[in-house]
Amino acid sequence: MAKGKDARVIVILECTSCAQNGVNINKESPGISRYITQKNRHNTPSRLDLKKFCRYCHKHSIHGEIKK
């Protein structure tokens, strides 16, 4: 049987400090840190913001949810 709309969805978290600074233009770091995780759509309808480690900034920073 097929299920209806699932409550859990896959989201992508991207480093906000790397995205603001335009790291791709700078030659020092190769990219933007991204994490893939899941969230419950019913419990958290708004965008997700988590503090994660960014390997390009070399520090813990806020990672925000982006569109796929």
mmCIF file of the N, C-alpha and C atoms, coordinates in Angstrom:
data_MODEL
# 
_entry.id   MODEL 
# 
loop_
_atom_site.group_PDB 
_atom_site.id 
_atom_site.type_symbol 
_atom_site.label_atom_id 
_atom_site.label_alt_id 
_atom_site.label_comp_id 
_atom_site.label_asym_id 
_atom_site.label_entity_id 
_atom_site.label_seq_id 
_atom_site.pdbx_PDB_ins_code 
_atom_site.Cartn_x 
_atom_site.Cartn_y 
_atom_site.Cartn_z 
_atom_site.occupancy 
_atom_site.B_iso_or_equiv 
_atom_site.pdbx_formal_charge 
_atom_site.auth_seq_id 
_atom_site.auth_comp_id 
_atom_site.auth_asym_id 
_atom_site.auth_atom_id 
_atom_site.pdbx_PDB_model_num 
ATOM 1   N N  . MET A 1 1  ? 0.832  -1.173 0.000  1.00 0.00 ? 1  MET A N  1 
ATOM 2   C CA . MET A 1 1  ? 0.000  0.000  0.000  1.00 0.00 ? 1  MET A CA 1 
ATOM 3   C C  . MET A 1 1  ? 0.885  1.248  0.000  1.00 0.00 ? 1  MET A C  1 
ATOM 4   N N  . ALA A 1 2  ? 0.453  2.233  -0.734 1.00 0.00 ? 2  ALA A N  1 
ATOM 5   C CA . ALA A 1 2  ? 1.182  3.495  -0.794 1.00 0.00 ? 2  ALA A CA 1 
ATOM 6   C C  . ALA A 1 2  ? 0.773  4.380  0.375  1.00 0.00 ? 2  ALA A C  1 
ATOM 7   N N  . LYS A 1 3  ? 1.746  5.051  0.941  1.00 0.00 ? 3  LYS A N  1 
ATOM 8   C CA . LYS A 1 3  ? 1.469  5.980  2.025  1.00 0.00 ? 3  LYS A CA 1 
ATOM 9   C C  . LYS A 1 3  ? 1.082  7.332  1.450  1.00 0.00 ? 3  LYS A C  1 
ATOM 10  N N  . GLY A 1 4  ? 0.430  8.122  2.255  1.00 0.00 ? 4  GLY A N  1 
ATOM 11  C CA . GLY A 1 4  ? 0.075  9.481  1.862  1.00 0.00 ? 4  GLY A CA 1 
ATOM 12  C C  . GLY A 1 4  ? 1.289  10.388 1.972  1.00 0.00 ? 4  GLY A C  1 
ATOM 13  N N  . LYS A 1 5  ? 1.072  11.640 2.275  1.00 0.00 ? 5  LYS A N  1 
ATOM 14  C CA . LYS A 1 5  ? 2.192  12.561 2.457  1.00 0.00 ? 5  LYS A CA 1 
ATOM 15  C C  . LYS A 1 5  ? 2.964  12.174 3.705  1.00 0.00 ? 5  LYS A C  1 
ATOM 16  N N  . ASP A 1 6  ? 4.256  11.944 3.543  1.00 0.00 ? 6  ASP A N  1 
ATOM 17  C CA . ASP A 1 6  ? 5.089  11.592 4.690  1.00 0.00 ? 6  ASP A CA 1 
ATOM 18  C C  . ASP A 1 6  ? 5.369  12.833 5.523  1.00 0.00 ? 6  ASP A C  1 
ATOM 19  N N  . ALA A 1 7  ? 5.515  12.621 6.816  1.00 0.00 ? 7  ALA A N  1 
ATOM 20  C CA . ALA A 1 7  ? 5.804  13.724 7.720  1.00 0.00 ? 7  ALA A CA 1 
ATOM 21  C C  . ALA A 1 7  ? 7.281  14.114 7.639  1.00 0.00 ? 7  ALA A C  1 
ATOM 22  N N  . ARG A 1 8  ? 8.157  13.138 7.383  1.00 0.00 ? 8  ARG A N  1 
ATOM 23  C CA . ARG A 1 8  ? 9.590  13.413 7.356  1.00 0.00 ? 8  ARG A CA 1 
ATOM 24  C C  . ARG A 1 8  ? 10.041 13.733 5.939  1.00 0.00 ? 8  ARG A C  1 
ATOM 25  N N  . VAL A 1 9  ? 10.794 14.820 5.807  1.00 0.00 ? 9  VAL A N  1 
ATOM 26  C CA . VAL A 1 9  ? 11.317 15.233 4.510  1.00 0.00 ? 9  VAL A CA 1 
ATOM 27  C C  . VAL A 1 9  ? 12.826 15.430 4.617  1.00 0.00 ? 9  VAL A C  1 
ATOM 28  N N  . ILE A 1 10 ? 13.520 15.242 3.514  1.00 0.00 ? 10 ILE A N  1 
ATOM 29  C CA . ILE A 1 10 ? 14.968 15.442 3.467  1.00 0.00 ? 10 ILE A CA 1 
ATOM 30  C C  . ILE A 1 10 ? 15.243 16.907 3.161  1.00 0.00 ? 10 ILE A C  1 
ATOM 31  N N  . VAL A 1 11 ? 16.125 17.532 3.952  1.00 0.00 ? 11 VAL A N  1 
ATOM 32  C CA . VAL A 1 11 ? 16.492 18.935 3.761  1.00 0.00 ? 11 VAL A CA 1 
ATOM 33  C C  . VAL A 1 11 ? 18.005 19.062 3.638  1.00 0.00 ? 11 VAL A C  1 
ATOM 34  N N  . ILE A 1 12 ? 18.443 20.123 2.975  1.00 0.00 ? 12 ILE A N  1 
ATOM 35  C CA . ILE A 1 12 ? 19.868 20.413 2.816  1.00 0.00 ? 12 ILE A CA 1 
ATOM 36  C C  . ILE A 1 12 ? 20.177 21.663 3.619  1.00 0.00 ? 12 ILE A C  1 
ATOM 37  N N  . LEU A 1 13 ? 21.219 21.586 4.464  1.00 0.00 ? 13 LEU A N  1 
ATOM 38  C CA . LEU A 1 13 ? 21.661 22.716 5.273  1.00 0.00 ? 13 LEU A CA 1 
ATOM 39  C C  . LEU A 1 13 ? 22.946 23.266 4.673  1.00 0.00 ? 13 LEU A C  1 
ATOM 40  N N  . GLU A 1 14 ? 23.022 24.591 4.499  1.00 0.00 ? 14 GLU A N  1 
ATOM 41  C CA . GLU A 1 14 ? 24.182 25.234 3.897  1.00 0.00 ? 14 GLU A CA 1 
ATOM 42  C C  . GLU A 1 14 ? 24.736 26.288 4.843  1.00 0.00 ? 14 GLU A C  1 
ATOM 43  N N  . CYS A 1 15 ? 26.053 26.406 4.886  1.00 0.00 ? 15 CYS A N  1 
ATOM 44  C CA . CYS A 1 15 ? 26.715 27.371 5.765  1.00 0.00 ? 15 CYS A CA 1 
ATOM 45  C C  . CYS A 1 15 ? 26.329 28.791 5.342  1.00 0.00 ? 15 CYS A C  1 
ATOM 46  N N  . THR A 1 16 ? 25.828 29.577 6.290  1.00 0.00 ? 16 THR A N  1 
ATOM 47  C CA . THR A 1 16 ? 25.387 30.933 5.956  1.00 0.00 ? 16 THR A CA 1 
ATOM 48  C C  . THR A 1 16 ? 26.564 31.893 5.835  1.00 0.00 ? 16 THR A C  1 
ATOM 49  N N  . SER A 1 17 ? 27.624 31.688 6.600  1.00 0.00 ? 17 SER A N  1 
ATOM 50  C CA . SER A 1 17 ? 28.760 32.611 6.520  1.00 0.00 ? 17 SER A CA 1 
ATOM 51  C C  . SER A 1 17 ? 29.542 32.415 5.223  1.00 0.00 ? 17 SER A C  1 
ATOM 52  N N  . CYS A 1 18 ? 29.662 31.197 4.728  1.00 0.00 ? 18 CYS A N  1 
ATOM 53  C CA . CYS A 1 18 ? 30.344 30.953 3.452  1.00 0.00 ? 18 CYS A CA 1 
ATOM 54  C C  . CYS A 1 18 ? 29.534 31.525 2.297  1.00 0.00 ? 18 CYS A C  1 
ATOM 55  N N  . ALA A 1 19 ? 28.213 31.392 2.352  1.00 0.00 ? 19 ALA A N  1 
ATOM 56  C CA . ALA A 1 19 ? 27.354 31.873 1.275  1.00 0.00 ? 19 ALA A CA 1 
ATOM 57  C C  . ALA A 1 19 ? 27.363 33.400 1.208  1.00 0.00 ? 19 ALA A C  1 
ATOM 58  N N  . GLN A 1 20 ? 27.448 34.072 2.349  1.00 0.00 ? 20 GLN A N  1 
ATOM 59  C CA . GLN A 1 20 ? 27.457 35.535 2.373  1.00 0.00 ? 20 GLN A CA 1 
ATOM 60  C C  . GLN A 1 20 ? 28.788 36.104 1.897  1.00 0.00 ? 20 GLN A C  1 
ATOM 61  N N  . ASN A 1 21 ? 29.885 35.436 2.229  1.00 0.00 ? 21 ASN A N  1 
ATOM 62  C CA . ASN A 1 21 ? 31.206 35.963 1.911  1.00 0.00 ? 21 ASN A CA 1 
ATOM 63  C C  . ASN A 1 21 ? 31.639 35.688 0.482  1.00 0.00 ? 21 ASN A C  1 
ATOM 64  N N  . GLY A 1 22 ? 30.900 34.859 -0.246 1.00 0.00 ? 22 GLY A N  1 
ATOM 65  C CA . GLY A 1 22 ? 31.276 34.557 -1.626 1.00 0.00 ? 22 GLY A CA 1 
ATOM 66  C C  . GLY A 1 22 ? 32.561 33.758 -1.698 1.00 0.00 ? 22 GLY A C  1 
ATOM 67  N N  . VAL A 1 23 ? 32.585 32.625 -1.005 1.00 0.00 ? 23 VAL A N  1 
ATOM 68  C CA . VAL A 1 23 ? 33.793 31.816 -0.898 1.00 0.00 ? 23 VAL A CA 1 
ATOM 69  C C  . VAL A 1 23 ? 34.233 31.276 -2.256 1.00 0.00 ? 23 VAL A C  1 
ATOM 70  N N  . ASN A 1 24 ? 33.285 31.041 -3.174 1.00 0.00 ? 24 ASN A N  1 
ATOM 71  C CA . ASN A 1 24 ? 33.650 30.485 -4.471 1.00 0.00 ? 24 ASN A CA 1 
ATOM 72  C C  . ASN A 1 24 ? 34.553 31.424 -5.261 1.00 0.00 ? 24 ASN A C  1 
ATOM 73  N N  . ILE A 1 25 ? 34.437 32.735 -5.031 1.00 0.00 ? 25 ILE A N  1 
ATOM 74  C CA . ILE A 1 25 ? 35.287 33.698 -5.721 1.00 0.00 ? 25 ILE A CA 1 
ATOM 75  C C  . ILE A 1 25 ? 36.691 33.660 -5.135 1.00 0.00 ? 25 ILE A C  1 
ATOM 76  N N  . ASN A 1 26 ? 36.773 33.480 -3.822 1.00 0.00 ? 26 ASN A N  1 
ATOM 77  C CA . ASN A 1 26 ? 38.054 33.458 -3.134 1.00 0.00 ? 26 ASN A CA 1 
ATOM 78  C C  . ASN A 1 26 ? 38.784 32.148 -3.423 1.00 0.00 ? 26 ASN A C  1 
ATOM 79  N N  . LYS A 1 27 ? 40.081 32.198 -3.678 1.00 0.00 ? 27 LYS A N  1 
ATOM 80  C CA . LYS A 1 27 ? 40.863 31.003 -4.008 1.00 0.00 ? 27 LYS A CA 1 
ATOM 81  C C  . LYS A 1 27 ? 41.249 30.191 -2.772 1.00 0.00 ? 27 LYS A C  1 
ATOM 82  N N  . GLU A 1 28 ? 41.097 30.767 -1.569 1.00 0.00 ? 28 GLU A N  1 
ATOM 83  C CA . GLU A 1 28 ? 41.542 30.089 -0.358 1.00 0.00 ? 28 GLU A CA 1 
ATOM 84  C C  . GLU A 1 28 ? 40.720 28.843 -0.040 1.00 0.00 ? 28 GLU A C  1 
ATOM 85  N N  . SER A 1 29 ? 39.402 28.901 -0.168 1.00 0.00 ? 29 SER A N  1 
ATOM 86  C CA . SER A 1 29 ? 38.588 27.737 0.150  1.00 0.00 ? 29 SER A CA 1 
ATOM 87  C C  . SER A 1 29 ? 37.858 27.226 -1.088 1.00 0.00 ? 29 SER A C  1 
ATOM 88  N N  . PRO A 1 30 ? 37.714 25.913 -1.205 1.00 0.00 ? 30 PRO A N  1 
ATOM 89  C CA . PRO A 1 30 ? 37.179 25.319 -2.418 1.00 0.00 ? 30 PRO A CA 1 
ATOM 90  C C  . PRO A 1 30 ? 35.662 25.316 -2.553 1.00 0.00 ? 30 PRO A C  1 
ATOM 91  N N  . GLY A 1 31 ? 34.888 25.602 -1.500 1.00 0.00 ? 31 GLY A N  1 
ATOM 92  C CA . GLY A 1 31 ? 33.445 25.514 -1.666 1.00 0.00 ? 31 GLY A CA 1 
ATOM 93  C C  . GLY A 1 31 ? 32.660 25.965 -0.460 1.00 0.00 ? 31 GLY A C  1 
ATOM 94  N N  . ILE A 1 32 ? 31.396 25.525 -0.415 1.00 0.00 ? 32 ILE A N  1 
ATOM 95  C CA . ILE A 1 32 ? 30.472 25.857 0.672  1.00 0.00 ? 32 ILE A CA 1 
ATOM 96  C C  . ILE A 1 32 ? 30.085 24.571 1.379  1.00 0.00 ? 32 ILE A C  1 
ATOM 97  N N  . SER A 1 33 ? 30.118 24.593 2.701  1.00 0.00 ? 33 SER A N  1 
ATOM 98  C CA . SER A 1 33 ? 29.789 23.420 3.506  1.00 0.00 ? 33 SER A CA 1 
ATOM 99  C C  . SER A 1 33 ? 28.291 23.136 3.442  1.00 0.00 ? 33 SER A C  1 
ATOM 100 N N  . ARG A 1 34 ? 27.937 21.859 3.189  1.00 0.00 ? 34 ARG A N  1 
ATOM 101 C CA . ARG A 1 34 ? 26.531 21.449 3.145  1.00 0.00 ? 34 ARG A CA 1 
ATOM 102 C C  . ARG A 1 34 ? 26.341 20.154 3.914  1.00 0.00 ? 34 ARG A C  1 
ATOM 103 N N  . TYR A 1 35 ? 25.216 20.050 4.602  1.00 0.00 ? 35 TYR A N  1 
ATOM 104 C CA . TYR A 1 35 ? 24.827 18.844 5.316  1.00 0.00 ? 35 TYR A CA 1 
ATOM 105 C C  . TYR A 1 35 ? 23.456 18.406 4.822  1.00 0.00 ? 35 TYR A C  1 
ATOM 106 N N  . ILE A 1 36 ? 23.198 17.104 4.818  1.00 0.00 ? 36 ILE A N  1 
ATOM 107 C CA . ILE A 1 36 ? 21.888 16.561 4.469  1.00 0.00 ? 36 ILE A CA 1 
ATOM 108 C C  . ILE A 1 36 ? 21.309 15.921 5.726  1.00 0.00 ? 36 ILE A C  1 
ATOM 109 N N  . THR A 1 37 ? 20.064 16.257 6.044  1.00 0.00 ? 37 THR A N  1 
ATOM 110 C CA . THR A 1 37 ? 19.399 15.724 7.228  1.00 0.00 ? 37 THR A CA 1 
ATOM 111 C C  . THR A 1 37 ? 17.905 15.600 6.954  1.00 0.00 ? 37 THR A C  1 
ATOM 112 N N  . GLN A 1 38 ? 17.162 15.166 7.957  1.00 0.00 ? 38 GLN A N  1 
ATOM 113 C CA . GLN A 1 38 ? 15.714 15.036 7.845  1.00 0.00 ? 38 GLN A CA 1 
ATOM 114 C C  . GLN A 1 38 ? 15.047 15.894 8.903  1.00 0.00 ? 38 GLN A C  1 
ATOM 115 N N  . LYS A 1 39 ? 13.820 16.317 8.604  1.00 0.00 ? 39 LYS A N  1 
ATOM 116 C CA . LYS A 1 39 ? 13.029 17.031 9.607  1.00 0.00 ? 39 LYS A CA 1 
ATOM 117 C C  . LYS A 1 39 ? 11.581 16.588 9.488  1.00 0.00 ? 39 LYS A C  1 
ATOM 118 N N  . ASN A 1 40 ? 10.850 16.744 10.571 1.00 0.00 ? 40 ASN A N  1 
ATOM 119 C CA . ASN A 1 40 ? 9.431  16.425 10.589 1.00 0.00 ? 40 ASN A CA 1 
ATOM 120 C C  . ASN A 1 40 ? 8.662  17.664 10.137 1.00 0.00 ? 40 ASN A C  1 
ATOM 121 N N  . ARG A 1 41 ? 7.954  17.544 9.043  1.00 0.00 ? 41 ARG A N  1 
ATOM 122 C CA . ARG A 1 41 ? 7.243  18.674 8.448  1.00 0.00 ? 41 ARG A CA 1 
ATOM 123 C C  . ARG A 1 41 ? 6.147  19.206 9.361  1.00 0.00 ? 41 ARG A C  1 
ATOM 124 N N  . HIS A 1 42 ? 5.504  18.330 10.128 1.00 0.00 ? 42 HIS A N  1 
ATOM 125 C CA . HIS A 1 42 ? 4.393  18.759 10.994 1.00 0.00 ? 42 HIS A CA 1 
ATOM 126 C C  . HIS A 1 42 ? 4.898  19.481 12.244 1.00 0.00 ? 42 HIS A C  1 
ATOM 127 N N  . ASN A 1 43 ? 6.007  19.036 12.819 1.00 0.00 ? 43 ASN A N  1 
ATOM 128 C CA . ASN A 1 43 ? 6.538  19.663 14.029 1.00 0.00 ? 43 ASN A CA 1 
ATOM 129 C C  . ASN A 1 43 ? 7.349  20.916 13.728 1.00 0.00 ? 43 ASN A C  1 
ATOM 130 N N  . THR A 1 44 ? 8.007  20.973 12.569 1.00 0.00 ? 44 THR A N  1 
ATOM 131 C CA . THR A 1 44 ? 8.865  22.094 12.206 1.00 0.00 ? 44 THR A CA 1 
ATOM 132 C C  . THR A 1 44 ? 8.488  22.599 10.814 1.00 0.00 ? 44 THR A C  1 
ATOM 133 N N  . PRO A 1 45 ? 7.419  23.372 10.691 1.00 0.00 ? 45 PRO A N  1 
ATOM 134 C CA . PRO A 1 45 ? 7.020  23.846 9.358  1.00 0.00 ? 45 PRO A CA 1 
ATOM 135 C C  . PRO A 1 45 ? 7.934  24.950 8.817  1.00 0.00 ? 45 PRO A C  1 
ATOM 136 N N  . SER A 1 46 ? 8.616  25.684 9.701  1.00 0.00 ? 46 SER A N  1 
ATOM 137 C CA . SER A 1 46 ? 9.499  26.762 9.248  1.00 0.00 ? 46 SER A CA 1 
ATOM 138 C C  . SER A 1 46 ? 10.864 26.198 8.846  1.00 0.00 ? 46 SER A C  1 
ATOM 139 N N  . ARG A 1 47 ? 11.703 27.066 8.312  1.00 0.00 ? 47 ARG A N  1 
ATOM 140 C CA . ARG A 1 47 ? 13.043 26.631 7.887  1.00 0.00 ? 47 ARG A CA 1 
ATOM 141 C C  . ARG A 1 47 ? 13.906 26.289 9.094  1.00 0.00 ? 47 ARG A C  1 
ATOM 142 N N  . LEU A 1 48 ? 14.773 25.315 8.903  1.00 0.00 ? 48 LEU A N  1 
ATOM 143 C CA . LEU A 1 48 ? 15.615 24.794 9.971  1.00 0.00 ? 48 LEU A CA 1 
ATOM 144 C C  . LEU A 1 48 ? 16.962 25.518 9.977  1.00 0.00 ? 48 LEU A C  1 
ATOM 145 N N  . ASP A 1 49 ? 17.452 25.901 11.158 1.00 0.00 ? 49 ASP A N  1 
ATOM 146 C CA . ASP A 1 49 ? 18.777 26.499 11.332 1.00 0.00 ? 49 ASP A CA 1 
ATOM 147 C C  . ASP A 1 49 ? 19.488 25.742 12.439 1.00 0.00 ? 49 ASP A C  1 
ATOM 148 N N  . LEU A 1 50 ? 20.630 25.149 12.121 1.00 0.00 ? 50 LEU A N  1 
ATOM 149 C CA . LEU A 1 50 ? 21.415 24.404 13.105 1.00 0.00 ? 50 LEU A CA 1 
ATOM 150 C C  . LEU A 1 50 ? 22.851 24.903 13.104 1.00 0.00 ? 50 LEU A C  1 
ATOM 151 N N  . LYS A 1 51 ? 23.494 24.821 14.263 1.00 0.00 ? 51 LYS A N  1 
ATOM 152 C CA . LYS A 1 51 ? 24.894 25.194 14.368 1.00 0.00 ? 51 LYS A CA 1 
ATOM 153 C C  . LYS A 1 51 ? 25.734 23.944 14.105 1.00 0.00 ? 51 LYS A C  1 
ATOM 154 N N  . LYS A 1 52 ? 26.479 23.947 12.989 1.00 0.00 ? 52 LYS A N  1 
ATOM 155 C CA . LYS A 1 52 ? 27.279 22.803 12.572 1.00 0.00 ? 52 LYS A CA 1 
ATOM 156 C C  . LYS A 1 52 ? 28.702 23.277 12.288 1.00 0.00 ? 52 LYS A C  1 
ATOM 157 N N  . PHE A 1 53 ? 29.631 22.320 12.154 1.00 0.00 ? 53 PHE A N  1 
ATOM 158 C CA . PHE A 1 53 ? 31.015 22.657 11.846 1.00 0.00 ? 53 PHE A CA 1 
ATOM 159 C C  . PHE A 1 53 ? 31.184 22.836 10.348 1.00 0.00 ? 53 PHE A C  1 
ATOM 160 N N  . CYS A 1 54 ? 31.771 23.944 9.936  1.00 0.00 ? 54 CYS A N  1 
ATOM 161 C CA . CYS A 1 54 ? 32.060 24.219 8.531  1.00 0.00 ? 54 CYS A CA 1 
ATOM 162 C C  . CYS A 1 54 ? 33.533 23.935 8.297  1.00 0.00 ? 54 CYS A C  1 
ATOM 163 N N  . ARG A 1 55 ? 33.833 22.996 7.422  1.00 0.00 ? 55 ARG A N  1 
ATOM 164 C CA . ARG A 1 55 ? 35.231 22.626 7.194  1.00 0.00 ? 55 ARG A CA 1 
ATOM 165 C C  . ARG A 1 55 ? 35.958 23.646 6.339  1.00 0.00 ? 55 ARG A C  1 
ATOM 166 N N  . TYR A 1 56 ? 35.249 24.554 5.700  1.00 0.00 ? 56 TYR A N  1 
ATOM 167 C CA . TYR A 1 56 ? 35.895 25.593 4.904  1.00 0.00 ? 56 TYR A CA 1 
ATOM 168 C C  . TYR A 1 56 ? 36.178 26.835 5.736  1.00 0.00 ? 56 TYR A C  1 
ATOM 169 N N  . CYS A 1 57 ? 35.300 27.173 6.684  1.00 0.00 ? 57 CYS A N  1 
ATOM 170 C CA . CYS A 1 57 ? 35.528 28.294 7.608  1.00 0.00 ? 57 CYS A CA 1 
ATOM 171 C C  . CYS A 1 57 ? 36.413 27.873 8.775  1.00 0.00 ? 57 CYS A C  1 
ATOM 172 N N  . HIS A 1 58 ? 36.481 26.573 9.042  1.00 0.00 ? 58 HIS A N  1 
ATOM 173 C CA . HIS A 1 58 ? 37.204 25.998 10.180 1.00 0.00 ? 58 HIS A CA 1 
ATOM 174 C C  . HIS A 1 58 ? 36.652 26.484 11.514 1.00 0.00 ? 58 HIS A C  1 
ATOM 175 N N  . LYS A 1 59 ? 35.300 26.582 11.604 1.00 0.00 ? 59 LYS A N  1 
ATOM 176 C CA . LYS A 1 59 ? 34.656 26.963 12.854 1.00 0.00 ? 59 LYS A CA 1 
ATOM 177 C C  . LYS A 1 59 ? 33.201 26.502 12.827 1.00 0.00 ? 59 LYS A C  1 
ATOM 178 N N  . HIS A 1 60 ? 32.549 26.538 13.977 1.00 0.00 ? 60 HIS A N  1 
ATOM 179 C CA . HIS A 1 60 ? 31.135 26.214 14.064 1.00 0.00 ? 60 HIS A CA 1 
ATOM 180 C C  . HIS A 1 60 ? 30.339 27.453 13.643 1.00 0.00 ? 60 HIS A C  1 
ATOM 181 N N  . SER A 1 61 ? 29.414 27.274 12.712 1.00 0.00 ? 61 SER A N  1 
ATOM 182 C CA . SER A 1 61 ? 28.611 28.389 12.234 1.00 0.00 ? 61 SER A CA 1 
ATOM 183 C C  . SER A 1 61 ? 27.183 27.914 11.973 1.00 0.00 ? 61 SER A C  1 
ATOM 184 N N  . ILE A 1 62 ? 26.281 28.855 11.752 1.00 0.00 ? 62 ILE A N  1 
ATOM 185 C CA . ILE A 1 62 ? 24.874 28.545 11.504 1.00 0.00 ? 62 ILE A CA 1 
ATOM 186 C C  . ILE A 1 62 ? 24.735 28.012 10.078 1.00 0.00 ? 62 ILE A C  1 
ATOM 187 N N  . HIS A 1 63 ? 24.079 26.863 9.973  1.00 0.00 ? 63 HIS A N  1 
ATOM 188 C CA . HIS A 1 63 ? 23.754 26.255 8.678  1.00 0.00 ? 63 HIS A CA 1 
ATOM 189 C C  . HIS A 1 63 ? 22.247 26.332 8.514  1.00 0.00 ? 63 HIS A C  1 
ATOM 190 N N  . GLY A 1 64 ? 21.787 26.978 7.442  1.00 0.00 ? 64 GLY A N  1 
ATOM 191 C CA . GLY A 1 64 ? 20.362 27.166 7.215  1.00 0.00 ? 64 GLY A CA 1 
ATOM 192 C C  . GLY A 1 64 ? 19.846 26.272 6.105  1.00 0.00 ? 64 GLY A C  1 
ATOM 193 N N  . GLU A 1 65 ? 18.562 25.987 6.167  1.00 0.00 ? 65 GLU A N  1 
ATOM 194 C CA . GLU A 1 65 ? 17.907 25.141 5.173  1.00 0.00 ? 65 GLU A CA 1 
ATOM 195 C C  . GLU A 1 65 ? 17.793 25.882 3.842  1.00 0.00 ? 65 GLU A C  1 
ATOM 196 N N  . ILE A 1 66 ? 18.084 25.184 2.745  1.00 0.00 ? 66 ILE A N  1 
ATOM 197 C CA . ILE A 1 66 ? 17.952 25.759 1.405  1.00 0.00 ? 66 ILE A CA 1 
ATOM 198 C C  . ILE A 1 66 ? 16.980 24.916 0.591  1.00 0.00 ? 66 ILE A C  1 
ATOM 199 N N  . LYS A 1 67 ? 16.528 25.466 -0.524 1.00 0.00 ? 67 LYS A N  1 
ATOM 200 C CA . LYS A 1 67 ? 15.672 24.690 -1.424 1.00 0.00 ? 67 LYS A CA 1 
ATOM 201 C C  . LYS A 1 67 ? 16.508 23.716 -2.207 1.00 0.00 ? 67 LYS A C  1 
ATOM 202 N N  . LYS A 1 68 ? 15.885 22.635 -2.643 1.00 0.00 ? 68 LYS A N  1 
ATOM 203 C CA . LYS A 1 68 ? 16.588 21.627 -3.436 1.00 0.00 ? 68 LYS A CA 1 
ATOM 204 C C  . LYS A 1 68 ? 16.759 22.090 -4.856 1.00 0.00 ? 68 LYS A C  1 
# 
